[in-house]
Amino acid sequence: MAWLKKYSLHWAAPVYVLLLAAFPVLYLYAYNVADTKFGEAALPMALCLAGAAVLWVLLTLIMRNARKAGIAIAIFLLFFFTYGRLYEALENSGMFVPTHGYLLPVILFIWGYCVYFISRVKRDFRTTTTVLNVVAVALIAINLFSIVSYEIKLARLDTGAPEESPAQTAAASNLTEVDTLPDIYFICPDEYAHPDTMLEYYDYDNSEFFNSLEGKGFFIASQSKTRSSQTPQCLAQILSMKYLTPGMVYDKSRGGCWMRVAASEGEYPDDPMWSDANYRRIAYSKVADFLRARGYELVCFGSANAVNRWGAYMEDNADLYFNYFKEVGSPLVSEFQEILWSTTMLRPFYRYVSGSQYEATHRRQTLYTLEHLKEMPDLAGPKFVFAHLHCPHPPLVFGPEGEYISSENWQNLKDKQFYLGQYIFISAELEKLVDVLLEGSEIPPIIILQSDHGLRPRCRSPQGADIGTEEWQKILNVMYLPGMDYSEISDSISPVNTFRLIFNHYFDADYPLLEDD
């Protein structure tokens, strides 16, 4: 039994301190592995490990007992990583809205009392330390297994662009002069609500915007709908020109929440590769392949939240790739960082330190995309320009005239003025962009303004949009199609038919139109 005693003594060293400090970051990364590069998790993990190590050393010196110091640190980590959740629970309870100036000192006082109690207890905590070590190792191992499994599956995918078929090659060799081909713009304002939604739930009449577009020669698909509420799924369907697995639907039978559903085609039904597969469908799309075979270049504009795996795919396949967030973004400002630090005791300090950077980054990214889109007519040769605008989707950083919005309202969909303000702003900017594209193009361009989905009810958030459960299906779908007879186009044309329609008319393709929603 000597070896067992020796083994127990080894496990009685509180190594769990570092493991528990790394676990929340690793868990969040594992949960979002399809959308996040490890580099985003590396910095906060290093900070958490360094902070836990320093605090452990200091408490060991003060308490003169490493295992007692370890227990104290474990309690601190529990408080540290759940503080934001506790704050939100109190805020949403309806009893009162706490202020950090009161709540944080109370939590620290409770922890200080725990430290005092542990220091006075005449126990060596050997068994407790061993148990915590085992639990911490198990938690880390489970998440590492998920990450490694995902990366192995990802490595098995062909990361190259799809090869051209003989038919595509033949079509490319028989082209007319590329100088006669129109530029094609596919611009997706994320979560742009249908005008009927805005009129019914926001008391806002957006007919002036649509009348203006119609007067410029746009076709208004006023009854167009989408089948998916998730951006990767929506865009993958449009650019693949076919319906894919529904993925997530709004389930009223379960109290109103988003539910994953089984695949209709057997593709990635509950697979962690689901998001990644759709990102690849967007970057290496059938639409881009079709147009490239006919002499087009692919120009992509990434959004602020598409700088990870999605952005990497787009950048690899595009002839030109623009993303302000990638070029100028701060390591402290990302969706991953925002989610992580907002759950911790650093919640008030993170907002203070990164707030202006966070807002400025999202504002400038949107303005950056709009301004660079206006320069596209000056680029020589036919272009397929794909731009995903992370607007009017939160964060809500623009007022109706482009003014700044305070940080406490960036995610505030409960107060309708903030989404409405950003909606009005982006509508005006899109109208200006359309004018520039039409006036600056020598050959009349094809312009598609199409939202991925409408405004979604946030069934899991008390600050969600107070709208009907099916409003997300109604989308913005307006198209400038020079020379086309609009009377032949259905008002309810599905997004998956957008490029089928365009390719049939302008390139003599023979794609049958699929059933509309």
PASEMI-358757 format. One record per residue (C-alpha): x, y, z. Coordinates in steps of 0.02 Angstrom, whole numbers, padded with zeros to 5 digits, always signed. Layout:
<pts>
XYZ
...
</pts>
This chain:
<pts>
+00000+00000+00000
+00151+00113+00005
+00130+00158-00179
-00052+00208-00148
-00001+00320-00004
+00133+00399-00111
+00008+00423-00253
-00118+00505-00135
+00015+00623-00070
+00057+00675-00247
-00126+00709-00287
-00142+00810-00127
-00046+00953-00207
-00179+01081-00261
-00143+01078-00448
-00330+01102-00476
-00305+01288-00446
-00231+01312-00619
-00350+01188-00701
-00505+01272-00630
-00437+01441-00684
-00420+01378-00863
-00583+01279-00867
-00712+01418-00899
-00610+01487-01045
-00582+01314-01116
-00766+01270-01096
-00822+01426-01188
-00698+01392-01326
-00752+01210-01342
-00934+01263-01351
-00894+01387-01490
-00753+01291-01574
-00838+01296-01745
-00839+01486-01742
-00683+01533-01645
-00496+01520-01670
-00393+01465-01521
-00299+01629-01525
-00453+01718-01457
-00454+01602-01305
-00265+01601-01279
-00250+01776-01206
-00391+01763-01076
-00332+01589-01029
-00155+01652-01000
-00222+01797-00895
-00331+01680-00790
-00188+01559-00761
-00067+01698-00714
-00194+01780-00598
-00235+01616-00510
-00051+01573-00490
-00006+01743-00415
-00155+01741-00296
-00114+01562-00244
+00066+01609-00202
+00010+01761-00103
-00121+01666-00003
+00001+01523+00029
+00123+01648+00105
-00015+01727+00209
-00100+01566+00265
+00062+01464+00270
-00029+01316+00196
-00037+01280+00009
-00189+01165+00018
-00291+01290+00121
-00239+01425-00002
-00298+01311-00144
-00471+01291-00065
-00484+01479-00044
-00435+01506-00226
-00563+01377-00284
-00700+01474-00194
-00637+01636-00268
-00639+01562-00444
-00818+01507-00417
-00868+01683-00367
-00760+01761-00503
-00831+01663-00649
-01013+01666-00594
-01024+01849-00541
-01096+01906-00708
-01229+01769-00705
-01277+01817-00528
-01290+01999-00579
-01403+01956-00726
-01511+01841-00617
-01540+01981-00492
-01570+02107-00631
-01697+01994-00716
-01784+01939-00558
-01884+02100-00550
-01843+02125-00367
-01708+02257-00390
-01567+02306-00506
-01402+02292-00413
-01256+02409-00440
-01081+02341-00455
-01024+02463-00321
-01128+02367-00194
-01135+02190-00263
-00949+02167-00295
-00893+02219-00118
-01025+02103-00043
-00959+01956-00144
-00780+01997-00096
-00831+02013+00087
-00912+01840+00082
-00754+01769+00004
-00646+01855+00134
-00750+01773+00271
-00725+01604+00186
-00537+01633+00184
-00539+01675+00369
-00643+01521+00410
-00529+01406+00308
-00373+01478+00392
-00447+01442+00565
-00503+01264+00528
-00382+01132+00595
-00388+01017+00444
-00259+00978+00311
-00387+00964+00168
-00288+00821+00092
-00441+00721+00037
-00533+00876-00024
-00381+00926-00125
-00368+00754-00205
-00553+00755-00252
-00541+00929-00326
-00388+00877-00426
-00482+00730-00501
-00635+00836-00540
-00530+00972-00620
-00434+00848-00728
-00599+00770-00785
-00672+00939-00832
-00519+00987-00932
-00510+00815-01015
-00693+00821-01071
-00671+00989-01155
-00504+00943-01233
-00585+00787-01304
-00722+00893-01384
-00596+01013-01459
-00479+00877-01524
-00625+00778-01597
-00685+00932-01689
-00512+00973-01756
-00490+00794-01818
-00655+00803-01911
-00608+00973-01980
-00440+00908-02042
-00529+00773-02141
-00625+00901-02243
-00553+00956-02408
-00500+01135-02375
-00468+01176-02557
-00590+01265-02670
-00702+01149-02773
-00631+01103-02941
-00718+01167-03097
-00822+01042-03190
-00793+01013-03376
-00957+01104-03411
-00895+01256-03316
-00729+01255-03406
-00816+01244-03574
-00932+01385-03528
-00784+01493-03478
-00696+01463-03643
-00850+01515-03743
-00877+01681-03656
-00912+01843-03743
-00801+01990-03696
-00794+02006-03507
-00806+02194-03528
-00990+02174-03568
-01032+02079-03407
-01121+02172-03266
-01050+02181-03090
-01156+02084-02966
-01179+02147-02788
-01253+02035-02654
-01271+02141-02496
-01343+02062-02340
-01394+02179-02197
-01405+02057-02051
-01573+02045-01959
-01654+02181-02064
-01838+02174-02018
-01976+02167-02148
-02073+02332-02168
-02233+02245-02108
-02143+02198-01946
-02084+02377-01921
-02256+02448-01952
-02348+02327-01839
-02227+02316-01693
-02126+02477-01705
-02257+02593-01777
-02131+02642-01912
-02178+02662-02094
-02028+02623-02205
-02123+02644-02369
-02019+02796-02417
-01862+02687-02426
-01947+02553-02530
-02035+02679-02643
-01867+02759-02675
-01789+02593-02724
-01937+02551-02834
-01920+02720-02919
-01738+02678-02957
-01791+02519-03045
-01785+02389-02907
-01901+02240-02895
-01979+02224-02721
-02011+02043-02669
-02133+02096-02534
-02184+01919-02482
-02013+01837-02482
-01972+01726-02332
-01830+01621-02264
-01835+01448-02187
-01693+01474-02063
-01662+01598-01923
-01474+01570-01920
-01359+01676-02029
-01237+01538-02086
-01383+01428-02136
-01473+01570-02228
-01320+01626-02326
-01267+01447-02364
-01439+01413-02440
-01436+01570-02547
-01259+01541-02612
-01286+01353-02635
-01450+01388-02726
-01538+01249-02631
-01629+01214-02469
-01521+01140-02332
-01551+01066-02161
-01668+01181-02064
-01545+01179-01919
-01635+01290-01793
-01820+01331-01788
-01930+01427-01668
-02032+01300-01571
-02192+01372-01497
-02241+01204-01422
-02097+01214-01297
-02134+01384-01227
-02053+01477-01370
-01869+01440-01395
-01746+01394-01531
-01732+01207-01559
-01611+01108-01667
-01703+00993-01786
-01651+00840-01885
-01579+00853-02059
-01692+00835-02209
-01546+00783-02319
-01445+00688-02190
-01312+00823-02184
-01239+00869-02015
-01402+00853-01914
-01326+00867-01740
-01145+00870-01789
-01027+01002-01717
-00967+01024-01895
-01137+01096-01942
-01086+01279-01930
-00918+01247-02010
-00997+01156-02156
-01109+01306-02191
-00964+01426-02177
-00876+01325-02312
-01033+01328-02420
-01030+01518-02409
-00845+01541-02446
-00833+01406-02581
-01006+01432-02650
-01088+01367-02808
-01132+01545-02853
-00949+01599-02845
-00895+01446-02945
-01023+01482-03080
-00970+01664-03097
-00783+01631-03088
-00800+01510-03233
-00871+01656-03332
-00732+01779-03296
-00787+01858-03132
-00679+01898-02981
-00743+01864-02805
-00739+02011-02685
-00792+01976-02505
-00828+02092-02360
-00825+02005-02191
-00926+02063-02043
-00863+02098-01867
-00910+01926-01805
-00845+01835-01959
-00659+01848-01925
-00636+01671-01864
-00661+01510-01963
-00790+01589-02078
-00677+01737-02112
-00528+01623-02142
-00623+01524-02274
-00686+01682-02359
-00513+01759-02359
-00434+01602-02433
-00556+01592-02578
-00588+01775-02619
-00487+01872-02746
-00508+02024-02634
-00557+02017-02450
-00602+02165-02339
-00633+02160-02152
-00603+02310-02040
-00616+02203-01884
-00476+02089-01945
-00364+02232-01999
-00385+02352-01854
-00476+02257-01715
-00411+02252-01537
-00374+02084-01451
-00488+02142-01310
-00635+02173-01425
-00723+02020-01492
-00884+01926-01465
-00788+01789-01373
-00705+01913-01255
-00869+02004-01224
-00960+01844-01176
-00819+01780-01067
-00778+01935-00966
-00960+01984-00946
-00987+01828-00840
-00845+01872-00720
-00804+01997-00585
-00717+02098-00720
-00885+02135-00801
-00894+02319-00748
-00709+02347-00779
-00709+02262-00950
-00851+02373-01009
-00756+02525-00945
-00589+02477-01025
-00653+02407-01190
-00819+02497-01207
-00761+02636-01322
-00654+02514-01423
-00799+02392-01438
-00919+02525-01498
-00793+02609-01611
-00744+02444-01690
-00922+02396-01735
-00964+02570-01795
-00808+02588-01900
-00824+02413-01970
-00997+02454-02038
-00942+02622-02106
-00784+02544-02176
-00885+02416-02273
-01006+02545-02340
-00868+02661-02398
-00766+02524-02482
-00922+02458-02568
-00941+02629-02648
-00767+02607-02725
-00809+02443-02811
-00867+02518-02978
-00690+02586-03000
-00613+02411-03001
-00585+02344-03176
-00669+02187-03240
-00830+02100-03191
-00848+02068-03004
-00959+01969-02890
-00962+02070-02729
-01028+01985-02572
-01047+02095-02418
-01119+02038-02251
-01162+02193-02148
-01179+02157-01963
-01315+02290-01954
-01452+02322-01898
-01411+02166-01798
-01349+02210-01621
-01237+02282-01555
-01347+02435-01572
-01215+02569-01591
-01300+02689-01714
-01440+02809-01685
-01554+02859-01830
-01434+02997-01883
-01279+02892-01848
-01256+02958-01671
-01172+02857-01534
-01272+02744-01418
-01223+02718-01235
-01147+02548-01194
-01289+02491-01081
-01405+02489-01231
-01298+02398-01359
-01401+02239-01336
-01562+02324-01283
-01699+02256-01397
-01828+02276-01260
-01830+02465-01283
-01880+02476-01466
-01803+02645-01499
-01628+02572-01511
-01659+02441-01646
-01771+02565-01736
-01633+02696-01735
-01504+02577-01808
-01634+02515-01934
-01668+02693-01994
-01482+02728-02005
-01436+02576-02110
-01587+02602-02225
-01525+02777-02266
-01347+02714-02293
-01405+02575-02409
-01501+02701-02513
-01344+02809-02529
-01242+02656-02576
-01366+02607-02712
-01355+02780-02788
-01164+02769-02796
-01165+02595-02873
-01292+02644-03006
-01209+02808-03051
-01030+02742-03047
-01054+02585-03152
-01025+02596-03340
-01129+02439-03366
-01291+02435-03264
-01251+02319-03118
-01355+02184-03037
-01389+02233-02856
-01467+02119-02725
-01514+02187-02554
-01569+02036-02456
-01573+02007-02268
-01528+01836-02201
-01680+01836-02086
-01797+01961-02008
-01795+02025-01830
-01798+01877-01711
-01893+01859-01547
-01763+01832-01412
-01858+01698-01318
-01715+01665-01197
-01681+01846-01154
-01793+01961-01052
-01725+02106-01155
-01779+02025-01319
-01884+02101-01456
-02069+02098-01415
-02132+02038-01584
-02226+01891-01659
-02141+01723-01657
-02141+01707-01847
-02083+01882-01895
-01905+01820-01920
-01963+01726-02077
-02005+01888-02169
-01853+01963-02253
-01793+02112-02352
-01777+02054-02533
-01756+02189-02665
-01662+02168-02830
-01602+02282-02968
-01608+02172-03124
-01582+02279-03280
-01675+02219-03433
-01780+02090-03341
-01970+02085-03350
-02020+02101-03167
-02197+02044-03203
-02127+01868-03223
-02053+01866-03047
-02155+01809-02898
-02175+01928-02751
-02140+01778-02638
-01981+01721-02727
-01874+01620-02608
-01694+01674-02573
-01632+01507-02642
-01702+01558-02811
-01613+01726-02819
-01461+01667-02915
-01558+01533-03010
-01663+01674-03081
-01512+01784-03120
-01409+01645-03199
-01554+01589-03308
-01589+01763-03374
-01414+01837-03395
-01309+01681-03429
-01432+01565-03518
-01422+01437-03378
-01559+01311-03351
-01593+01305-03164
-01773+01261-03120
-01845+01375-02986
-01876+01287-02822
-02037+01298-02722
-02057+01464-02631
-02088+01469-02444
</pts>
